[in-house]
C-alpha cells in the first residue's frame, strides 16, 4: 500500500494534464473560429479561393 499514493498521484497528474490540454485546445479552436469568421465578415478571403490563371 505504500506505492498506492504514488500511483494514484501519477494517474491524477496525468489526468489533470490531459484535461488542461483538452481545455486549451477547445478554447483555442473557438478563438480561431471567431477570428476566421471575423476576417471572412470583413471580406478577407483565403488564398486558396483565388482563381488560378
mmCIF entry with sequence, helices, sheets and N, C-alpha, C, O atoms, coordinates in Angstrom:
data_MODEL
# 
_entry.id   MODEL 
# 
_entity.id                         1 
_entity.type                       polymer 
_entity.pdbx_number_of_molecules   1 
# 
_entity_poly.entity_id                      1 
_entity_poly.type                           'polypeptide(L)' 
_entity_poly.nstd_linkage                   no 
_entity_poly.nstd_monomer                   no 
_entity_poly.pdbx_seq_one_letter_code       
;(UNK)(UNK)(UNK)(UNK)(UNK)(UNK)(UNK)(UNK)(UNK)(UNK)(UNK)(UNK)(UNK)(UNK)(UNK)(UNK)
(UNK)(UNK)(UNK)(UNK)(UNK)(UNK)(UNK)(UNK)(UNK)(UNK)(UNK)(UNK)(UNK)(UNK)(UNK)(UNK)
(UNK)(UNK)(UNK)(UNK)(UNK)(UNK)(UNK)(UNK)(UNK)(UNK)(UNK)(UNK)(UNK)(UNK)(UNK)(UNK)
(UNK)(UNK)(UNK)(UNK)(UNK)
;
_entity_poly.pdbx_seq_one_letter_code_can   XXXXXXXXXXXXXXXXXXXXXXXXXXXXXXXXXXXXXXXXXXXXXXXXXXXXX 
_entity_poly.pdbx_strand_id                 A 
# 
loop_
_entity_poly_seq.entity_id 
_entity_poly_seq.num 
_entity_poly_seq.mon_id 
_entity_poly_seq.hetero 
1 1  UNK n 
1 2  UNK n 
1 3  UNK n 
1 4  UNK n 
1 5  UNK n 
1 6  UNK n 
1 7  UNK n 
1 8  UNK n 
1 9  UNK n 
1 10 UNK n 
1 11 UNK n 
1 12 UNK n 
1 13 UNK n 
1 14 UNK n 
1 15 UNK n 
1 16 UNK n 
1 17 UNK n 
1 18 UNK n 
1 19 UNK n 
1 20 UNK n 
1 21 UNK n 
1 22 UNK n 
1 23 UNK n 
1 24 UNK n 
1 25 UNK n 
1 26 UNK n 
1 27 UNK n 
1 28 UNK n 
1 29 UNK n 
1 30 UNK n 
1 31 UNK n 
1 32 UNK n 
1 33 UNK n 
1 34 UNK n 
1 35 UNK n 
1 36 UNK n 
1 37 UNK n 
1 38 UNK n 
1 39 UNK n 
1 40 UNK n 
1 41 UNK n 
1 42 UNK n 
1 43 UNK n 
1 44 UNK n 
1 45 UNK n 
1 46 UNK n 
1 47 UNK n 
1 48 UNK n 
1 49 UNK n 
1 50 UNK n 
1 51 UNK n 
1 52 UNK n 
1 53 UNK n 
# 
_struct_asym.id          A 
_struct_asym.entity_id   1 
# 
loop_
_struct_conf.conf_type_id 
_struct_conf.id 
_struct_conf.pdbx_PDB_helix_id 
_struct_conf.beg_label_comp_id 
_struct_conf.beg_label_asym_id 
_struct_conf.beg_label_seq_id 
_struct_conf.pdbx_beg_PDB_ins_code 
_struct_conf.end_label_comp_id 
_struct_conf.end_label_asym_id 
_struct_conf.end_label_seq_id 
_struct_conf.pdbx_end_PDB_ins_code 
_struct_conf.beg_auth_comp_id 
_struct_conf.beg_auth_asym_id 
_struct_conf.beg_auth_seq_id 
_struct_conf.end_auth_comp_id 
_struct_conf.end_auth_asym_id 
_struct_conf.end_auth_seq_id 
_struct_conf.pdbx_PDB_helix_class 
_struct_conf.details 
_struct_conf.pdbx_PDB_helix_length 
HELX_P HELX_P1 AA1 UNK A 4  ? UNK A 41 ? UNK A 4  UNK A 41 1 ? 38 
HELX_P HELX_P2 AA2 UNK A 47 ? UNK A 49 ? UNK A 47 UNK A 49 5 ? 3  
# 
_struct_conf_type.id          HELX_P 
_struct_conf_type.criteria    ? 
_struct_conf_type.reference   ? 
# 
loop_
_atom_site.group_PDB 
_atom_site.id 
_atom_site.type_symbol 
_atom_site.label_atom_id 
_atom_site.label_alt_id 
_atom_site.label_comp_id 
_atom_site.label_asym_id 
_atom_site.label_entity_id 
_atom_site.label_seq_id 
_atom_site.pdbx_PDB_ins_code 
_atom_site.Cartn_x 
_atom_site.Cartn_y 
_atom_site.Cartn_z 
_atom_site.occupancy 
_atom_site.B_iso_or_equiv 
_atom_site.pdbx_formal_charge 
_atom_site.auth_seq_id 
_atom_site.auth_comp_id 
_atom_site.auth_asym_id 
_atom_site.auth_atom_id 
_atom_site.pdbx_PDB_model_num 
ATOM 1   N N  . UNK A 1 1  ? 0.800   -1.203 0.000   1.00 0.00 ? 1  UNK A N  1 
ATOM 2   C CA . UNK A 1 1  ? 0.000   0.000  0.000   1.00 0.00 ? 1  UNK A CA 1 
ATOM 3   C C  . UNK A 1 1  ? 0.843   1.268  0.000   1.00 0.00 ? 1  UNK A C  1 
ATOM 4   O O  . UNK A 1 1  ? 0.308   2.358  -0.203  1.00 0.00 ? 1  UNK A O  1 
ATOM 5   N N  . UNK A 1 2  ? 2.129   1.152  0.220   1.00 0.00 ? 2  UNK A N  1 
ATOM 6   C CA . UNK A 1 2  ? 2.966   2.340  0.248   1.00 0.00 ? 2  UNK A CA 1 
ATOM 7   C C  . UNK A 1 2  ? 3.083   2.991  -1.126  1.00 0.00 ? 2  UNK A C  1 
ATOM 8   O O  . UNK A 1 2  ? 3.255   4.205  -1.235  1.00 0.00 ? 2  UNK A O  1 
ATOM 9   N N  . UNK A 1 3  ? 2.989   2.185  -2.157  1.00 0.00 ? 3  UNK A N  1 
ATOM 10  C CA . UNK A 1 3  ? 3.142   2.721  -3.507  1.00 0.00 ? 3  UNK A CA 1 
ATOM 11  C C  . UNK A 1 3  ? 1.823   3.210  -4.085  1.00 0.00 ? 3  UNK A C  1 
ATOM 12  O O  . UNK A 1 3  ? 1.816   3.857  -5.133  1.00 0.00 ? 3  UNK A O  1 
ATOM 13  N N  . UNK A 1 4  ? 0.734   2.923  -3.441  1.00 0.00 ? 4  UNK A N  1 
ATOM 14  C CA . UNK A 1 4  ? -0.576  3.309  -3.963  1.00 0.00 ? 4  UNK A CA 1 
ATOM 15  C C  . UNK A 1 4  ? -0.714  4.821  -4.078  1.00 0.00 ? 4  UNK A C  1 
ATOM 16  O O  . UNK A 1 4  ? -1.279  5.321  -5.051  1.00 0.00 ? 4  UNK A O  1 
ATOM 17  N N  . UNK A 1 5  ? -0.207  5.545  -3.104  1.00 0.00 ? 5  UNK A N  1 
ATOM 18  C CA . UNK A 1 5  ? -0.298  7.009  -3.137  1.00 0.00 ? 5  UNK A CA 1 
ATOM 19  C C  . UNK A 1 5  ? 0.452   7.544  -4.351  1.00 0.00 ? 5  UNK A C  1 
ATOM 20  O O  . UNK A 1 5  ? -0.048  8.424  -5.052  1.00 0.00 ? 5  UNK A O  1 
ATOM 21  N N  . UNK A 1 6  ? 1.639   7.021  -4.600  1.00 0.00 ? 6  UNK A N  1 
ATOM 22  C CA . UNK A 1 6  ? 2.419   7.453  -5.764  1.00 0.00 ? 6  UNK A CA 1 
ATOM 23  C C  . UNK A 1 6  ? 1.678   7.134  -7.059  1.00 0.00 ? 6  UNK A C  1 
ATOM 24  O O  . UNK A 1 6  ? 1.635   7.968  -7.963  1.00 0.00 ? 6  UNK A O  1 
ATOM 25  N N  . UNK A 1 7  ? 1.107   5.964  -7.160  1.00 0.00 ? 7  UNK A N  1 
ATOM 26  C CA . UNK A 1 7  ? 0.397   5.550  -8.381  1.00 0.00 ? 7  UNK A CA 1 
ATOM 27  C C  . UNK A 1 7  ? -0.837  6.418  -8.589  1.00 0.00 ? 7  UNK A C  1 
ATOM 28  O O  . UNK A 1 7  ? -1.078  6.893  -9.699  1.00 0.00 ? 7  UNK A O  1 
ATOM 29  N N  . UNK A 1 8  ? -1.619  6.631  -7.535  1.00 0.00 ? 8  UNK A N  1 
ATOM 30  C CA . UNK A 1 8  ? -2.810  7.477  -7.672  1.00 0.00 ? 8  UNK A CA 1 
ATOM 31  C C  . UNK A 1 8  ? -2.431  8.918  -8.009  1.00 0.00 ? 8  UNK A C  1 
ATOM 32  O O  . UNK A 1 8  ? -3.107  9.568  -8.806  1.00 0.00 ? 8  UNK A O  1 
ATOM 33  N N  . UNK A 1 9  ? -1.367  9.412  -7.414  1.00 0.00 ? 9  UNK A N  1 
ATOM 34  C CA . UNK A 1 9  ? -0.915  10.774 -7.720  1.00 0.00 ? 9  UNK A CA 1 
ATOM 35  C C  . UNK A 1 9  ? -0.442  10.875 -9.167  1.00 0.00 ? 9  UNK A C  1 
ATOM 36  O O  . UNK A 1 9  ? -0.683  11.888 -9.822  1.00 0.00 ? 9  UNK A O  1 
ATOM 37  N N  . UNK A 1 10 ? 0.216   9.854  -9.667  1.00 0.00 ? 10 UNK A N  1 
ATOM 38  C CA . UNK A 1 10 ? 0.676   9.848  -11.051 1.00 0.00 ? 10 UNK A CA 1 
ATOM 39  C C  . UNK A 1 10 ? -0.499  9.855  -12.022 1.00 0.00 ? 10 UNK A C  1 
ATOM 40  O O  . UNK A 1 10 ? -0.518  10.617 -12.988 1.00 0.00 ? 10 UNK A O  1 
ATOM 41  N N  . UNK A 1 11 ? -1.482  8.993  -11.751 1.00 0.00 ? 11 UNK A N  1 
ATOM 42  C CA . UNK A 1 11 ? -2.682  8.974  -12.597 1.00 0.00 ? 11 UNK A CA 1 
ATOM 43  C C  . UNK A 1 11 ? -3.421  10.305 -12.510 1.00 0.00 ? 11 UNK A C  1 
ATOM 44  O O  . UNK A 1 11 ? -3.917  10.803 -13.521 1.00 0.00 ? 11 UNK A O  1 
ATOM 45  N N  . UNK A 1 12 ? -3.498  10.873 -11.339 1.00 0.00 ? 12 UNK A N  1 
ATOM 46  C CA . UNK A 1 12 ? -4.162  12.166 -11.165 1.00 0.00 ? 12 UNK A CA 1 
ATOM 47  C C  . UNK A 1 12 ? -3.453  13.274 -11.919 1.00 0.00 ? 12 UNK A C  1 
ATOM 48  O O  . UNK A 1 12 ? -4.092  14.104 -12.565 1.00 0.00 ? 12 UNK A O  1 
ATOM 49  N N  . UNK A 1 13 ? -2.124  13.287 -11.836 1.00 0.00 ? 13 UNK A N  1 
ATOM 50  C CA . UNK A 1 13 ? -1.358  14.309 -12.553 1.00 0.00 ? 13 UNK A CA 1 
ATOM 51  C C  . UNK A 1 13 ? -1.520  14.151 -14.067 1.00 0.00 ? 13 UNK A C  1 
ATOM 52  O O  . UNK A 1 13 ? -1.650  15.140 -14.787 1.00 0.00 ? 13 UNK A O  1 
ATOM 53  N N  . UNK A 1 14 ? -1.512  12.910 -14.541 1.00 0.00 ? 14 UNK A N  1 
ATOM 54  C CA . UNK A 1 14 ? -1.694  12.667 -15.977 1.00 0.00 ? 14 UNK A CA 1 
ATOM 55  C C  . UNK A 1 14 ? -3.089  13.086 -16.417 1.00 0.00 ? 14 UNK A C  1 
ATOM 56  O O  . UNK A 1 14 ? -3.243  13.707 -17.468 1.00 0.00 ? 14 UNK A O  1 
ATOM 57  N N  . UNK A 1 15 ? -4.099  12.758 -15.634 1.00 0.00 ? 15 UNK A N  1 
ATOM 58  C CA . UNK A 1 15 ? -5.473  13.139 -15.971 1.00 0.00 ? 15 UNK A CA 1 
ATOM 59  C C  . UNK A 1 15 ? -5.638  14.652 -15.946 1.00 0.00 ? 15 UNK A C  1 
ATOM 60  O O  . UNK A 1 15 ? -6.308  15.215 -16.812 1.00 0.00 ? 15 UNK A O  1 
ATOM 61  N N  . UNK A 1 16 ? -5.044  15.307 -14.978 1.00 0.00 ? 16 UNK A N  1 
ATOM 62  C CA . UNK A 1 16 ? -5.102  16.765 -14.907 1.00 0.00 ? 16 UNK A CA 1 
ATOM 63  C C  . UNK A 1 16 ? -4.416  17.390 -16.112 1.00 0.00 ? 16 UNK A C  1 
ATOM 64  O O  . UNK A 1 16 ? -4.942  18.329 -16.709 1.00 0.00 ? 16 UNK A O  1 
ATOM 65  N N  . UNK A 1 17 ? -3.254  16.879 -16.469 1.00 0.00 ? 17 UNK A N  1 
ATOM 66  C CA . UNK A 1 17 ? -2.543  17.395 -17.637 1.00 0.00 ? 17 UNK A CA 1 
ATOM 67  C C  . UNK A 1 17 ? -3.341  17.222 -18.913 1.00 0.00 ? 17 UNK A C  1 
ATOM 68  O O  . UNK A 1 17 ? -3.407  18.139 -19.731 1.00 0.00 ? 17 UNK A O  1 
ATOM 69  N N  . UNK A 1 18 ? -3.950  16.055 -19.095 1.00 0.00 ? 18 UNK A N  1 
ATOM 70  C CA . UNK A 1 18 ? -4.772  15.829 -20.282 1.00 0.00 ? 18 UNK A CA 1 
ATOM 71  C C  . UNK A 1 18 ? -6.002  16.732 -20.287 1.00 0.00 ? 18 UNK A C  1 
ATOM 72  O O  . UNK A 1 18 ? -6.416  17.218 -21.340 1.00 0.00 ? 18 UNK A O  1 
ATOM 73  N N  . UNK A 1 19 ? -6.576  16.951 -19.124 1.00 0.00 ? 19 UNK A N  1 
ATOM 74  C CA . UNK A 1 19 ? -7.729  17.843 -19.027 1.00 0.00 ? 19 UNK A CA 1 
ATOM 75  C C  . UNK A 1 19 ? -7.373  19.272 -19.387 1.00 0.00 ? 19 UNK A C  1 
ATOM 76  O O  . UNK A 1 19 ? -8.119  19.945 -20.099 1.00 0.00 ? 19 UNK A O  1 
ATOM 77  N N  . UNK A 1 20 ? -6.233  19.736 -18.894 1.00 0.00 ? 20 UNK A N  1 
ATOM 78  C CA . UNK A 1 20 ? -5.787  21.100 -19.205 1.00 0.00 ? 20 UNK A CA 1 
ATOM 79  C C  . UNK A 1 20 ? -5.507  21.238 -20.695 1.00 0.00 ? 20 UNK A C  1 
ATOM 80  O O  . UNK A 1 20 ? -5.907  22.229 -21.307 1.00 0.00 ? 20 UNK A O  1 
ATOM 81  N N  . UNK A 1 21 ? -4.831  20.267 -21.284 1.00 0.00 ? 21 UNK A N  1 
ATOM 82  C CA . UNK A 1 21 ? -4.554  20.323 -22.717 1.00 0.00 ? 21 UNK A CA 1 
ATOM 83  C C  . UNK A 1 21 ? -5.835  20.299 -23.546 1.00 0.00 ? 21 UNK A C  1 
ATOM 84  O O  . UNK A 1 21 ? -5.948  21.019 -24.538 1.00 0.00 ? 21 UNK A O  1 
ATOM 85  N N  . UNK A 1 22 ? -6.790  19.481 -23.145 1.00 0.00 ? 22 UNK A N  1 
ATOM 86  C CA . UNK A 1 22 ? -8.062  19.419 -23.858 1.00 0.00 ? 22 UNK A CA 1 
ATOM 87  C C  . UNK A 1 22 ? -8.804  20.743 -23.769 1.00 0.00 ? 22 UNK A C  1 
ATOM 88  O O  . UNK A 1 22 ? -9.337  21.231 -24.766 1.00 0.00 ? 22 UNK A O  1 
ATOM 89  N N  . UNK A 1 23 ? -8.839  21.319 -22.586 1.00 0.00 ? 23 UNK A N  1 
ATOM 90  C CA . UNK A 1 23 ? -9.483  22.619 -22.408 1.00 0.00 ? 23 UNK A CA 1 
ATOM 91  C C  . UNK A 1 23 ? -8.801  23.684 -23.255 1.00 0.00 ? 23 UNK A C  1 
ATOM 92  O O  . UNK A 1 23 ? -9.476  24.500 -23.883 1.00 0.00 ? 23 UNK A O  1 
ATOM 93  N N  . UNK A 1 24 ? -7.482  23.686 -23.282 1.00 0.00 ? 24 UNK A N  1 
ATOM 94  C CA . UNK A 1 24 ? -6.717  24.644 -24.073 1.00 0.00 ? 24 UNK A CA 1 
ATOM 95  C C  . UNK A 1 24 ? -7.059  24.495 -25.561 1.00 0.00 ? 24 UNK A C  1 
ATOM 96  O O  . UNK A 1 24 ? -7.257  25.492 -26.255 1.00 0.00 ? 24 UNK A O  1 
ATOM 97  N N  . UNK A 1 25 ? -7.127  23.266 -26.041 1.00 0.00 ? 25 UNK A N  1 
ATOM 98  C CA . UNK A 1 25 ? -7.462  23.030 -27.447 1.00 0.00 ? 25 UNK A CA 1 
ATOM 99  C C  . UNK A 1 25 ? -8.864  23.520 -27.784 1.00 0.00 ? 25 UNK A C  1 
ATOM 100 O O  . UNK A 1 25 ? -9.073  24.126 -28.835 1.00 0.00 ? 25 UNK A O  1 
ATOM 101 N N  . UNK A 1 26 ? -9.818  23.267 -26.908 1.00 0.00 ? 26 UNK A N  1 
ATOM 102 C CA . UNK A 1 26 ? -11.192 23.703 -27.162 1.00 0.00 ? 26 UNK A CA 1 
ATOM 103 C C  . UNK A 1 26 ? -11.275 25.221 -27.185 1.00 0.00 ? 26 UNK A C  1 
ATOM 104 O O  . UNK A 1 26 ? -11.901 25.793 -28.077 1.00 0.00 ? 26 UNK A O  1 
ATOM 105 N N  . UNK A 1 27 ? -10.659 25.872 -26.227 1.00 0.00 ? 27 UNK A N  1 
ATOM 106 C CA . UNK A 1 27 ? -10.685 27.335 -26.175 1.00 0.00 ? 27 UNK A CA 1 
ATOM 107 C C  . UNK A 1 27 ? -9.966  27.947 -27.366 1.00 0.00 ? 27 UNK A C  1 
ATOM 108 O O  . UNK A 1 27 ? -10.433 28.940 -27.924 1.00 0.00 ? 27 UNK A O  1 
ATOM 109 N N  . UNK A 1 28 ? -8.830  27.368 -27.766 1.00 0.00 ? 28 UNK A N  1 
ATOM 110 C CA . UNK A 1 28 ? -8.094  27.881 -28.914 1.00 0.00 ? 28 UNK A CA 1 
ATOM 111 C C  . UNK A 1 28 ? -8.882  27.683 -30.203 1.00 0.00 ? 28 UNK A C  1 
ATOM 112 O O  . UNK A 1 28 ? -8.884  28.556 -31.071 1.00 0.00 ? 28 UNK A O  1 
ATOM 113 N N  . UNK A 1 29 ? -9.547  26.546 -30.331 1.00 0.00 ? 29 UNK A N  1 
ATOM 114 C CA . UNK A 1 29 ? -10.375 26.299 -31.517 1.00 0.00 ? 29 UNK A CA 1 
ATOM 115 C C  . UNK A 1 29 ? -11.471 27.356 -31.630 1.00 0.00 ? 29 UNK A C  1 
ATOM 116 O O  . UNK A 1 29 ? -11.710 27.897 -32.710 1.00 0.00 ? 29 UNK A O  1 
ATOM 117 N N  . UNK A 1 30 ? -12.129 27.643 -30.526 1.00 0.00 ? 30 UNK A N  1 
ATOM 118 C CA . UNK A 1 30 ? -13.191 28.653 -30.541 1.00 0.00 ? 30 UNK A CA 1 
ATOM 119 C C  . UNK A 1 30 ? -12.639 30.028 -30.904 1.00 0.00 ? 30 UNK A C  1 
ATOM 120 O O  . UNK A 1 30 ? -13.265 30.763 -31.668 1.00 0.00 ? 30 UNK A O  1 
ATOM 121 N N  . UNK A 1 31 ? -11.478 30.378 -30.365 1.00 0.00 ? 31 UNK A N  1 
ATOM 122 C CA . UNK A 1 31 ? -10.873 31.670 -30.676 1.00 0.00 ? 31 UNK A CA 1 
ATOM 123 C C  . UNK A 1 31 ? -10.488 31.751 -32.152 1.00 0.00 ? 31 UNK A C  1 
ATOM 124 O O  . UNK A 1 31 ? -10.701 32.781 -32.793 1.00 0.00 ? 31 UNK A O  1 
ATOM 125 N N  . UNK A 1 32 ? -9.929  30.682 -32.688 1.00 0.00 ? 32 UNK A N  1 
ATOM 126 C CA . UNK A 1 32 ? -9.553  30.678 -34.104 1.00 0.00 ? 32 UNK A CA 1 
ATOM 127 C C  . UNK A 1 32 ? -10.782 30.742 -34.995 1.00 0.00 ? 32 UNK A C  1 
ATOM 128 O O  . UNK A 1 32 ? -10.759 31.418 -36.023 1.00 0.00 ? 32 UNK A O  1 
ATOM 129 N N  . UNK A 1 33 ? -11.851 30.055 -34.626 1.00 0.00 ? 33 UNK A N  1 
ATOM 130 C CA . UNK A 1 33 ? -13.088 30.093 -35.406 1.00 0.00 ? 33 UNK A CA 1 
ATOM 131 C C  . UNK A 1 33 ? -13.683 31.498 -35.403 1.00 0.00 ? 33 UNK A C  1 
ATOM 132 O O  . UNK A 1 33 ? -14.179 31.965 -36.429 1.00 0.00 ? 33 UNK A O  1 
ATOM 133 N N  . UNK A 1 34 ? -13.635 32.175 -34.255 1.00 0.00 ? 34 UNK A N  1 
ATOM 134 C CA . UNK A 1 34 ? -14.132 33.552 -34.183 1.00 0.00 ? 34 UNK A CA 1 
ATOM 135 C C  . UNK A 1 34 ? -13.281 34.475 -35.038 1.00 0.00 ? 34 UNK A C  1 
ATOM 136 O O  . UNK A 1 34 ? -13.810 35.331 -35.748 1.00 0.00 ? 34 UNK A O  1 
ATOM 137 N N  . UNK A 1 35 ? -11.966 34.307 -34.975 1.00 0.00 ? 35 UNK A N  1 
ATOM 138 C CA . UNK A 1 35 ? -11.076 35.154 -35.768 1.00 0.00 ? 35 UNK A CA 1 
ATOM 139 C C  . UNK A 1 35 ? -11.297 34.929 -37.264 1.00 0.00 ? 35 UNK A C  1 
ATOM 140 O O  . UNK A 1 35 ? -11.302 35.888 -38.037 1.00 0.00 ? 35 UNK A O  1 
ATOM 141 N N  . UNK A 1 36 ? -11.478 33.693 -37.674 1.00 0.00 ? 36 UNK A N  1 
ATOM 142 C CA . UNK A 1 36 ? -11.725 33.385 -39.073 1.00 0.00 ? 36 UNK A CA 1 
ATOM 143 C C  . UNK A 1 36 ? -13.065 33.955 -39.523 1.00 0.00 ? 36 UNK A C  1 
ATOM 144 O O  . UNK A 1 36 ? -13.161 34.512 -40.616 1.00 0.00 ? 36 UNK A O  1 
ATOM 145 N N  . UNK A 1 37 ? -14.092 33.826 -38.701 1.00 0.00 ? 37 UNK A N  1 
ATOM 146 C CA . UNK A 1 37 ? -15.402 34.382 -39.040 1.00 0.00 ? 37 UNK A CA 1 
ATOM 147 C C  . UNK A 1 37 ? -15.328 35.900 -39.160 1.00 0.00 ? 37 UNK A C  1 
ATOM 148 O O  . UNK A 1 37 ? -15.957 36.485 -40.042 1.00 0.00 ? 37 UNK A O  1 
ATOM 149 N N  . UNK A 1 38 ? -14.562 36.541 -38.277 1.00 0.00 ? 38 UNK A N  1 
ATOM 150 C CA . UNK A 1 38 ? -14.397 37.997 -38.345 1.00 0.00 ? 38 UNK A CA 1 
ATOM 151 C C  . UNK A 1 38 ? -13.698 38.408 -39.637 1.00 0.00 ? 38 UNK A C  1 
ATOM 152 O O  . UNK A 1 38 ? -14.111 39.366 -40.291 1.00 0.00 ? 38 UNK A O  1 
ATOM 153 N N  . UNK A 1 39 ? -12.650 37.693 -40.002 1.00 0.00 ? 39 UNK A N  1 
ATOM 154 C CA . UNK A 1 39 ? -11.947 38.015 -41.247 1.00 0.00 ? 39 UNK A CA 1 
ATOM 155 C C  . UNK A 1 39 ? -12.843 37.815 -42.463 1.00 0.00 ? 39 UNK A C  1 
ATOM 156 O O  . UNK A 1 39 ? -12.840 38.637 -43.380 1.00 0.00 ? 39 UNK A O  1 
ATOM 157 N N  . UNK A 1 40 ? -13.604 36.734 -42.475 1.00 0.00 ? 40 UNK A N  1 
ATOM 158 C CA . UNK A 1 40 ? -14.495 36.484 -43.604 1.00 0.00 ? 40 UNK A CA 1 
ATOM 159 C C  . UNK A 1 40 ? -15.614 37.514 -43.661 1.00 0.00 ? 40 UNK A C  1 
ATOM 160 O O  . UNK A 1 40 ? -16.056 37.877 -44.750 1.00 0.00 ? 40 UNK A O  1 
ATOM 161 N N  . UNK A 1 41 ? -16.080 37.992 -42.509 1.00 0.00 ? 41 UNK A N  1 
ATOM 162 C CA . UNK A 1 41 ? -17.116 39.025 -42.481 1.00 0.00 ? 41 UNK A CA 1 
ATOM 163 C C  . UNK A 1 41 ? -16.592 40.346 -43.026 1.00 0.00 ? 41 UNK A C  1 
ATOM 164 O O  . UNK A 1 41 ? -17.353 41.131 -43.592 1.00 0.00 ? 41 UNK A O  1 
ATOM 165 N N  . UNK A 1 42 ? -15.288 40.598 -42.857 1.00 0.00 ? 42 UNK A N  1 
ATOM 166 C CA . UNK A 1 42 ? -14.683 41.824 -43.374 1.00 0.00 ? 42 UNK A CA 1 
ATOM 167 C C  . UNK A 1 42 ? -14.273 41.695 -44.829 1.00 0.00 ? 42 UNK A C  1 
ATOM 168 O O  . UNK A 1 42 ? -13.757 42.647 -45.415 1.00 0.00 ? 42 UNK A O  1 
ATOM 169 N N  . UNK A 1 43 ? -14.494 40.541 -45.411 1.00 0.00 ? 43 UNK A N  1 
ATOM 170 C CA . UNK A 1 43 ? -14.211 40.367 -46.830 1.00 0.00 ? 43 UNK A CA 1 
ATOM 171 C C  . UNK A 1 43 ? -12.859 39.766 -47.137 1.00 0.00 ? 43 UNK A C  1 
ATOM 172 O O  . UNK A 1 43 ? -12.503 39.621 -48.307 1.00 0.00 ? 43 UNK A O  1 
ATOM 173 N N  . UNK A 1 44 ? -12.104 39.415 -46.128 1.00 0.00 ? 44 UNK A N  1 
ATOM 174 C CA . UNK A 1 44 ? -10.805 38.788 -46.355 1.00 0.00 ? 44 UNK A CA 1 
ATOM 175 C C  . UNK A 1 44 ? -11.063 37.331 -46.717 1.00 0.00 ? 44 UNK A C  1 
ATOM 176 O O  . UNK A 1 44 ? -11.767 36.615 -46.005 1.00 0.00 ? 44 UNK A O  1 
ATOM 177 N N  . UNK A 1 45 ? -10.491 36.910 -47.822 1.00 0.00 ? 45 UNK A N  1 
ATOM 178 C CA . UNK A 1 45 ? -10.711 35.543 -48.280 1.00 0.00 ? 45 UNK A CA 1 
ATOM 179 C C  . UNK A 1 45 ? -9.411  34.763 -48.232 1.00 0.00 ? 45 UNK A C  1 
ATOM 180 O O  . UNK A 1 45 ? -8.326  35.338 -48.145 1.00 0.00 ? 45 UNK A O  1 
ATOM 181 N N  . UNK A 1 46 ? -9.533  33.464 -48.291 1.00 0.00 ? 46 UNK A N  1 
ATOM 182 C CA . UNK A 1 46 ? -8.366  32.588 -48.269 1.00 0.00 ? 46 UNK A CA 1 
ATOM 183 C C  . UNK A 1 46 ? -7.684  32.611 -49.620 1.00 0.00 ? 46 UNK A C  1 
ATOM 184 O O  . UNK A 1 46 ? -8.340  32.747 -50.653 1.00 0.00 ? 46 UNK A O  1 
ATOM 185 N N  . UNK A 1 47 ? -6.371  32.478 -49.614 1.00 0.00 ? 47 UNK A N  1 
ATOM 186 C CA . UNK A 1 47 ? -5.622  32.441 -50.872 1.00 0.00 ? 47 UNK A CA 1 
ATOM 187 C C  . UNK A 1 47 ? -6.040  31.272 -51.736 1.00 0.00 ? 47 UNK A C  1 
ATOM 188 O O  . UNK A 1 47 ? -5.979  31.356 -52.962 1.00 0.00 ? 47 UNK A O  1 
ATOM 189 N N  . UNK A 1 48 ? -6.460  30.193 -51.124 1.00 0.00 ? 48 UNK A N  1 
ATOM 190 C CA . UNK A 1 48 ? -6.846  29.013 -51.893 1.00 0.00 ? 48 UNK A CA 1 
ATOM 191 C C  . UNK A 1 48 ? -8.133  29.229 -52.674 1.00 0.00 ? 48 UNK A C  1 
ATOM 192 O O  . UNK A 1 48 ? -8.450  28.440 -53.564 1.00 0.00 ? 48 UNK A O  1 
ATOM 193 N N  . UNK A 1 49 ? -8.897  30.305 -52.354 1.00 0.00 ? 49 UNK A N  1 
ATOM 194 C CA . UNK A 1 49 ? -10.135 30.591 -53.056 1.00 0.00 ? 49 UNK A CA 1 
ATOM 195 C C  . UNK A 1 49 ? -9.900  31.416 -54.325 1.00 0.00 ? 49 UNK A C  1 
ATOM 196 O O  . UNK A 1 49 ? -10.818 31.575 -55.129 1.00 0.00 ? 49 UNK A O  1 
ATOM 197 N N  . UNK A 1 50 ? -8.702  31.935 -54.515 1.00 0.00 ? 50 UNK A N  1 
ATOM 198 C CA . UNK A 1 50 ? -8.415  32.750 -55.690 1.00 0.00 ? 50 UNK A CA 1 
ATOM 199 C C  . UNK A 1 50 ? -8.492  31.915 -56.965 1.00 0.00 ? 50 UNK A C  1 
ATOM 200 O O  . UNK A 1 50 ? -8.207  30.718 -56.970 1.00 0.00 ? 50 UNK A O  1 
ATOM 201 N N  . UNK A 1 51 ? -8.884  32.582 -58.034 1.00 0.00 ? 51 UNK A N  1 
ATOM 202 C CA . UNK A 1 51 ? -8.884  31.909 -59.335 1.00 0.00 ? 51 UNK A CA 1 
ATOM 203 C C  . UNK A 1 51 ? -7.469  31.740 -59.825 1.00 0.00 ? 51 UNK A C  1 
ATOM 204 O O  . UNK A 1 51 ? -6.667  32.672 -59.772 1.00 0.00 ? 51 UNK A O  1 
ATOM 205 N N  . UNK A 1 52 ? -7.169  30.572 -60.294 1.00 0.00 ? 52 UNK A N  1 
ATOM 206 C CA . UNK A 1 52 ? -5.822  30.320 -60.800 1.00 0.00 ? 52 UNK A CA 1 
ATOM 207 C C  . UNK A 1 52 ? -5.769  30.669 -62.280 1.00 0.00 ? 52 UNK A C  1 
ATOM 208 O O  . UNK A 1 52 ? -6.706  30.371 -63.020 1.00 0.00 ? 52 UNK A O  1 
ATOM 209 N N  . UNK A 1 53 ? -4.673  31.303 -62.720 1.00 0.00 ? 53 UNK A N  1 
ATOM 210 C CA . UNK A 1 53 ? -4.577  31.698 -64.146 1.00 0.00 ? 53 UNK A CA 1 
ATOM 211 C C  . UNK A 1 53 ? -4.391  30.505 -65.064 1.00 0.00 ? 53 UNK A C  1 
ATOM 212 O O  . UNK A 1 53 ? -4.294  30.670 -66.280 1.00 0.00 ? 53 UNK A O  1 
# 
